[in-house]
Amino acid sequence: MKYGIPNAALAAAIVFSAVPASAQRFDFVAFGDMPYSVPADYARVDRLVDRINAANPAFTLFIGDTKSGSSPCSDEMLQRSKQTLDRIAGALIYSVGDNEWTDCHRARAGGFDPLERLATVRRMHFADARSLGQKPIQLTRQADIDPPHAKFVENSRWVHNNVLFVSLHVVGSNNNFEARTGAPAEFMERNAANVAWIRDAFRVAQAENRHGIVFGFQADMWQEATPRDDMSSGYAATLAAFTAGAAAFEKPVLLIHGDTHLLRIDQPLKDTAKRTIENATRLMVMGADEIHAVKIGVDPAEPGLFSFTPLRVMENVVKPRM
């Protein structure tokens, strides 16, 4: 008796191999805003990482806040978070959050200089043009192809099965558009870089006929109020770039972020007549107490391209108080 692949399985394998990579379905995972309660949450995050690794996604996005705003912004804390991200068995692409640097001036976070912390994050997490994780992938970084914005090693993009993915450095706390010394200048420079990167991503996606485009960043731009000193929003230019780009692109656009720590899927972009831009979807992932992730399916055969499945760890579920 000969042993081999059953006929049905062999036929399926042949059919699948005949499908161009650009038309094949795949999954990736997004999570962020954790661990917030340390050291208690370390074990919970480790369980989630194990769950992600078992799902074997094409890659994983971490959309910022590797710590809470009240935990110390020390090198040791940043290194501990990098070790956690590097436990991802595949590639891990990291978008920076505000708790890693913007809010580090707070006394409870150690009273650090935010700009010095930002430089440390860049040096520690973005040493070269590869992702984090145990099987890193090569990224195209804004710093390497856009000379006026050579500082922004954290802004990157890559293509998987004809879908363009983009990592952006847009953070909570009004995107650092605050009155602190050095903050407005930092915001202006990074804001200009982000807008340029968004516009160029849409240009590339259109020129290369991509099935869709995915942006990953930290800030919940639809939730945060302007600062109490009545400064204007730090998100206006970013939202305008997303709105114009999605409307012109017409194919599926997915915006993934955290910051508010609730699972939410909706369509927040509006045109000038306040009508929903229907090809643009927003996914906000869980975080803080809810230490789970979201698996995103990408199927070129589906008009909407994207589907969403919560990736929950039952041992991490917080029981409701009654």
Number of C-alpha atoms within 10 A of each C-alpha: 3 4 5 7 10 9 9 9 10 12 12 12 12 11 10 12 11 9 10 9 13 15 15 16 15 16 18 17 24 28 27 29 27 26 26 20 14 12 9 10 17 17 13 21 19 17 18 22 22 15 17 27 17 10 14 15 19 13 24 29 24 28 31 28 29 25 25 20 19 16 20 21 26 16 13 10 15 19 14 15 17 18 13 16 24 19 17 23 21 20 23 25 25 30 25 28 29 27 25 27 25 25 25 26 17 17 12 13 19 15 13 18 17 23 16 11 21 17 12 17 20 16 12 14 18 18 12 15 18 19 25 25 22 14 14 18 16 14 19 16 23 26 18 14 10 14 10 12 19 13 17 22 20 24 27 26 21 15 16 14 17 19 22 22 19 23 29 25 25 30 29 26 22 23 26 25 24 24 11 10 9 14 16 16 13 15 18 15 14 20 22 14 22 23 18 16 23 20 15 14 21 23 15 14 20 18 9 12 14 20 22 25 25 21 21 28 27 29 28 20 23 11 10 17 13 16 15 7 8 9 12 13 16 26 21 11 14 18 16 15 18 20 19 16 20 23 18 12 20 14 20 20 28 20 19 24 32 31 28 21 20 15 16 14 14 11 16 15 22 17 13 7 6 8 10 13 18 18 19 27 20 18 21 25 27 25 22 21 18 20 29 28 26 22 20 21 17 22 19 19 11 10 11 17 21 19 12 14 11 15 19 17 19 11 10 17 13 10 6 5 4 3
